[in-house]
Amino acid sequence: MILRTMVFLSLLASTARSLSTPSSAIPKVLFLGTPDVAATSFKSIVEASRSSSPPFTMIGAVTQPPRHKGRKKILQPTPVHVAAEEEGVRVFTPENAKDEQFLEELEALSPDLCITAAYGCYLPKRFLAIPRLGTVNIHPSLLPRWRGASPVQRSLEAGDEVLGVSVLYTVSKMDAGPVIARVERKNDGVKPASQELEELFSMGTDSLISSLPSIFSGEMTFDTADPQDELAATKAPMIDKSEAVIDFATMSAVEVHNRVRGLELWPGCHFYVEER
């Protein structure tokens, strides 16, 4: 009788431990993003959370604070902010991801996975240490090519024959983490940066959603993802307004075409004509 009681208590304790482990719980996901393309990604991921196997839940959206815009300087929330409120998801708007109160709230929230898409702020080591499954990012280039703020613009300007998007783990160094998945397609030579950006983020979001089951199961981890070749890395620095000037004396027709496509989002292109 005593032996049976001990076995029963042992099984009960084992069951309680298994129920308390993170692997048995529904994964908690936190999203970080700002512009329209990120809002579209956010909505797709929220939709996936309602029908995915295994299931997961979106516990919050982090985005940049509302800014005064337009001639009337009306305070406007970001597209991700608006999308999150429409979905009934809690919104965080720290001035930056180093904010002490924000980090304390995030630690209390304890997300299992963070997903970033054009968030626009640097993530400190303290942030990256919080989610047990890491932070993954949708980056619209075929890494390690075009690391940085303007990957689509630089890719179009360079006339790359192939465009693509990468899903990768985030590390302290910009866009340098191991890659979970890459999706590529041919550059049609026609679409402007805004359209390419939308399509690439859509492709990247689909790829991310397809990768989530392996991330949640532990099959895909920081260690099993594909390390980037540092020797092949190229930079995609922010666009400067001075780059908008077209010089027909020094640029070929192809270079002008690629520059116009790449800078269509901002600042556009123009040229000067001397009066005679």
MIZA-657222 format. One record per residue: x, z, y of N, C-alpha, C, CB in turn. Coordinates in steps of 0.02 Angstrom, whole numbers, plus 50000, padded with zeros to 5 digits. Glycine has a CB too. Example, Ala and Ser with C-alpha at 12.3 -4.5 7.8 and 13.67 -1.06 7.14 Angstrom:
MIZA-657222
506605039049716506155039049775506605039049835505655045249776/506425035449888506845035749947506455039450002507045028649970/
END
This chain:
MIZA-657222
500425000049940500005000050000500445000050062499535006150000/500965004150061501415004650118501774997950128501935010350108/501994994750070502344988450074501894983050104502584986350005/501254982750082500794977750108500674978750183500134977950071/500644985150204500544986550275501134984250317500434994050286/501744985250290502344983150325502384975550331502974985850289/502194971950277502204964650279501694962150330502044961850209/501104965250331500574963150378500804964150450499934967150365/501124969950464501354971250531501914966450551501604978450537/502344964650502502884959950516502614953050534503354959450456/502104950750495501794944250509501444944250577501294942450455/501124950050594500784950650658501274950150716500394957250661/501854953450708502364953350760502644946350769502914958250745/502754942850711503024936050713502554931350749503174933550643/501894932150735501394927850767501374929050842500704929250737/501414935350862501414937050933502004934150970501404944650943/502604934250936503194931450967503134923950976503814933050925/502864920450925502794913250930502304911150984502574910350863/501784915150994501294913651045501574914751115500674917851036/502074919051121502354920751186502924916151207502594927851187/503154911851161503704907451178503474901651220504044904851114/503914898951264503714893451308503474887251270504284891651352/503754886051210503584879951174502864879751152504024879251114/502544885551145501844885751122501354885251180501714891951082/501594886351241501164886251299501094879151326501424890951354/500564877851364500484871451396501004870851453499754870451424/501434865751452501954865151503501664864751574502384859051490/501994868151620501794868251690502254863551729501814875451719/501954858851765502334853751801502234854451876502134846651778/502774853951913502754854151986503004847452012503184860052015/502634844452059502814837852086503094838552157502204833252087/503594834452173503884834352240503904827152264504594837552242/503604825752322503604818952349503304818852418503234814152302/503354813252453503114812952522502714806652539503704813352568/502984800552532502634794652559502094791952512503124789152573/501804786152531501264783152494501444781652421501044776752527/502044778952410502244777352341502264783652298502924773752340/502474789252328502494795552291501794798152277502904800752330/501334797152324500644799252315500324795552257500234798252379/500474789052251500214785052196500494787652129500384777652205/501144789152128501444791952068501124798652049502204792852078/501024802852100500714809352089500024808652056500654813152156/499614804252082498944803252055498974800951983498544798352097/499444796451967499504794051899499714799651851500014788351896/500164803951874500394809451831499844814651822501024812751862/499464816051874498894820551867498384817751818498554821851936/498254811351823497784808051776498054808551704497674800651795/498704807651696499004808151630498944815251602499734806051632/498974820251646498944827151623498274828751591499074831951682/497754824951607497084826151581496974823051513496574823551630/497424818551493497304815051430497914814651385497054808151444/498464817751406499084816951369499094821351306499674818551413/499524819451261499654823351202500414823651192499294820351138/500734829551198500414835951211500164836551283500904841651195/499694841051295499424841851363499924845351409498774845851361/499844844351474500224848251523499784849151584500904844651542/499984853651628499574855051688499984854451751499254861951683/499694851551803500024850951868499864857151909499794844451906/500374861251921500264867651954500384867552029500694872851922/500674862052055500794861952127501124855452148501234867752147/501084854152213501414848352243501804850752304500894842852263/502434848852307502874850552363502984844352404503554853652338/502884844852469502964839052513503214841352581502304835152520/503434836752622503664838552688503084840752733504044832652721/503224844952782502684847652825502334842152864502974852852873/501714843452886501374838652931501784837352993500664841352950/501764831053017502144829153076501674826053128502704824053058/501864826553191501494823453245501654815953246501654826653315/501144811753243501244804553238500794800853287501124802053167/500994794653303500594790453346500664792153419499874790853326/500354788153461500394789253533500074795953554500054783653570/499554797853518499214804153534499534810253502498494803653514/500064808953463500444814453431499984818953390500824818553483/499564815853349499114819653306499494822253246498514815253284/499394828553230499734831653172499424828853108499674839353174/499844825553067499594822253007499974824652945499654814753013/499614826252892499944828152829500224822052794499454831852782/500684822952749500974817352712500464814652662501624819552676/500574808452639500124805652587500084809952524500364798752568/500644812952504500624817352445500214823552459501344819352424/500264826252519499854832052539499114830352532500024834152611/498914824652558498214822552556497994821552483498114816052595/498414818352443498234817052373498164823552333498764812652340/498604828352347498574834652311497934838552328499184838952327/497754838552391497124841852410496524838552378497054841952487/496544831852373495994828252341495934830052267496094820652349/496504831552236496504833252165496424840752153497144830852133/496384844652207496314851852200496944855352177495764853452152/497514852352193498164855052173498474858852232498644849352148/498764864552218499064868652271499644864952305499324875352241/499684865452371500174861752410500684866652442499834857552465/501324864752438501864868552470502184863852522502394871252418/502294866352582502594862152635503184865652669502064860252687/503694867452631504274870652663504644865652708504764873452611/504974868052760505354863652804505914860352764505654867552863/506194863952716506664861052669506664865252605507384860552699/506964862652552506944865952487507404871952482507114861052432/507764873452536508194879352537507834885552565508824878052579/507214884452588506824889952618506754895752569506124887352639/506944901752592506964907652549506284909452521507254913552587/505784909552564505104911252542504844906152490504624911552602/504984899752503504774894552456505094895552388504944887552484/505744896852387506094897752324505844903852286506844898452336/505674909152322505394915052290504714913552260505334920852340/504304909752296503654907752269503724903352208503244904052323/504214898952210504334894452154504574898252093504854889052173/505004903152103505244907252047504664911152016505784912152070/504204913552057503624917052031503154912251994503244920552089/503104906152018502674901051987502964898851919502594895052033/503624898751914503984897251852503764890751819503884902951803/503854885051853503684878651821504154877051763503714872951873/503894873551713504314871451657504714865151674503894870251595/504404860751714504724854451733504534852751804504504848751684/505024850251842504894847651909505014840151909505354851151962/504584836551944504624829251950504684827452023504014825751917/505184823452041505264821452111505194813852117505944823652138/504894811752173504814804652188504824803852264504154801652157/505384801652291505444800652363505234806852402505014794652385/505504812652382505354818852417505684819052485505574824952375/506324817152488506664816652552507044822752574506174815052604/507124827752530507504833752547507994835352490507044839752561/508574837952508509074840052459508824846052420509744841652493/508934846152354508734851752312509334856052295508394849152247/509344862352317509924866652305509974868852232509884872752350/510534871552214510654873852145510144879152124511364876552137/509954883452170509464888652152508814885552131509354893452212/508604880152165507994876652146508084873552076507824871152197/508634870052066508734866552003508774871251943509364862452007/508934877551955508994882351901508314885151879509444888151922/507794883851916507144886951902506774883851843506714886651963/506634877251841506244874451786506644874351721506004867451803/506374877051667506744877651604506904870851573506354881951554/506494865751588506614859051561506974854551610505954855951541/507134857151668507504853251718507064849951770507914848151683/507384846051813507044842151864507204834851851507254844351936/506684830651849506794823451838506564819551899506424821051774/506884813851911506764809951971506624802751954507364810452019/506164799651992506044792451987506434789152043505264790751992/506924785052025507374781952075507344774352067508104784552067/507134770552119507024763352113507664759152115506574761152166/508104760352067508674755952057508924756951986509244757352109/509354752351964509644752951897510294756751903509764745851865/510234763351902510824767651910511334766251855510614775051910/511984766851873512264769851934512304765251995512954772351919/512004759351992512014754952051511494757352101511874747652030/511694757752163511274759552220511024766752218510694754852224/511504771252220511334778352230511244779552305511894783052201/510714783152323510624784852393509924783652419511114780952434/509874783452486509224783552519508854776952520509314785852589/509204771252513508884764752522509044759952465509114761652589/508894761752404509094757552347508754750752344508964761252284/508104750452358507744744152354507994739452410506984745152360/508054742052470508274737952526508974735152514508274742152591/509424739352489510114737052478510144732052420510574743052463/509724733052370509704728552313509464721552334509254731252258/508944721352376508684714952400509184711652447508014715952436/509484715552490509964712852538510564709852502510194718352587/510764712952447511334710452409511154704452366511614715952365/510514703052359510304697352318510374698552244510694691352337/510294704852222510354706352150509864702152110510214713852138/510104699352055509674695152013509164699251974510094691051965/509344705551959508904709951921508764716251962509214711751852/508134718151966507934724451998507704729351945507374723252051/507644735551963507414740351913507324747351940507884740551856/507144751851895507014758751913507284763251858506254760051924/507524769051877507804773851829507434780451833508554774951842/507354783651776507104790451772507684794751749506474791051723/507874799651789508484803351775508404810751789509054800651816/508844814751760508884821851776509244822751843509244825851720/508994827351883509284828651949509854833651944508754831151998/510414832051977510984836651983511144837252057511604834051942/511624841552073511794842652143512044836352177512314848152149/512434832252141512684826052170512114820852171513294823352129/512044817352227511474812852236511424807452183511514809652304/510864807252147510684801952100511224800952046510584795452136/511564806352027512124805851980511984808751912512724809152009/511374811151900511214814351837511144809451780510594818351844/511134811951717511044807651659510354804351660511134811551595/510334798151634509724794151639509304794751575509914786851650/508654796051586508174796551531507934789651510507584800951551/507794785351559507534778651545507674774051603506774778851530/507764767651587507834762351638507334756751622508564759551641/507034753951673506594748151665506814742951715505824750151675/506904736751692507144731551737506704725351734507864729851720/506764721351786506424714751787506794710251835505674715551808/506654703851829507004698751869506784699151942506874691751840/507244698151987507104697652059506804690752072507744698952102/506184690552096505864684052106506084680552170505114684852107/506464684152212506724681052273506224680152329507024674552257/505624682952321505094681752369504804688252399504534677852337/504634693052357504274699052380504704703152428504064703352320/504394705752481504754710052528504854717052500504384710352595/505244720952535505434727652511504824732152497505874730952561/504324731852541503744736152532503384734852466503254735252590/503314728552448502974726852385503404728452325502794719452385/504054727152331504514728852276504524736352265505214726252292/504514740152319504534747452313503924750052275504574750652382/503334747452292502724749552258502744747852184502124746152290/502964741852168502974739652098503494743552058503124732252094/504074744852087504594748452051504394755752039505254748152089/504084758852089503854765752078503304766052026503604768752144/502874760952024502354760651972502674760151903501884754751985/503174755751896503524755051833503874761551813504034749351837/504184764751863504544770951849504084776651829504934773051909/503494776851861503014782051844502764781251773502424781951893/502604775051753502394773751685502934775751635502214766251676/503564774151651504114775851608504194783451602504764772751633/504124786951658504164794251658503614797251614504104796951729/503004794951623502434797651584502554796451510501774794351606/502834790751492502984789351422503534793951395503194782051413/503964796251439504524800551418504334807951414505104799851466/503774809951444503594817051447503534820351378502954817851484/503214817151328503174820551263503854822451234502814816151214/504354818051240505014819551213505364824951255505444813151210/505214825151320505494830451362505194837151344505384828851438/504534837451337504194843651320504384846151251503444842651324/504504841651204504674843651135505394845851128504544837951087/505814844151177506524845751173506944840351142506614852051135/506624834751123507004829151095507444825951149506524823851065/507164825351209507544822851266507754828651310507134817651307/508404829351321508664834751362509204832051408508944840451318/509454836351450510014834451494510604831951453510224840451538/510714835051394511294833251353511184826851312511454838951306/510564825251296510444819151256510314812951299509854820251210/510204813951364510094808251410510754804451419509824810651478/510704798351446511284793851452511694795451514511044786551454/512324797651505512744799151564512884792851603513404802551542/512934793451669513094787651711513844786351713512814788751782/514014780051721514704777951728514904778651802514814770651703/515294783651817515484784851887515874779051917515894791251892/516254775551876516654769951902516214764051923517154767751849/515604763751897515164758151913514674759951970514764756051852/514714765951996514244768252047514344764652114514304775752057/513784762752145513804760052213513304763952256513634752352214/513424763952321513014767952367512494763652403513454771452418/511934766852418511394763652456511244768052517510744762652412/511664767652568511584771952627510954770352666512194771352672/510754775052708510174774052750510264767952795510044780352794/509704764652810509724758752853509834760852925509074754652846/510274757352959510384758553030510034753153071511144758753047/509764754953128509394750153169509804744153189509134753653232/510454745153195510894739653216510924734053164511604742353229/510744735553102510764730553049510194725453056510714734052981/509724726753101509154722253109509334715653142508624725653149/509924715253174510114709353211510354703853164510664710953263/510054697953169510254692153131510734687953172509634687953109/511304686253142511794682053176511864675553137512494685753182/511544670253161511544663853126512234660553124511044659153158/512674662853168513354659953171513784662353113513694661553236/513644668253087514064671053035513704672052969514344677653058/513044671452967512664672652906512384666152878512094677652920/512404665552812512114659652780511354660352777512414658752709/511014654952759510284655052753510064660052700510014648052736/510434660452645510264665252592510354672352616510704664052529/510894673652653511014680452679510474682552728511704680752714/510244677852770509704679352817509064680852779509594673352866/508904676752730508314677852689508324684752656508254672352635/508884686552626508934692952591508904698852640509594693252552/509194698052698509174703352749508454704552772509634701652810/508084699152784507394699752807506964703152754507104692752824/507054701352691506684704552637506844712052633506834701252569/507494713552636507714720452627507504725052683508454720652621/507504722552745507364726852802506634726252827507834725152859/506214723252786505514722252806505154728852820505144718452752/505284733952782504964740452792505144743452860505154745352737/505784743552875506064746052938506794744252940505974753852945/507044742052996506734741153062506474734053074507224742953115/506444729953021506304722853032506924719253055505734722053083/506874712853069507454708953092507294705053155507684704153037/507804703753195507724699753255508384696353272507474704053315/508354691653318508974688353340508934686953415509094681653301/509494685453444509534684253516509694676853530510084688753548/509384674253582509504667353603509774667453674508854662953597/510334664253684510624663953751510254658953795511364662053747/510104660853856509794656253903510294651353932509454660153960/510074645253941510534640253969510244637254033510664634653918/
END
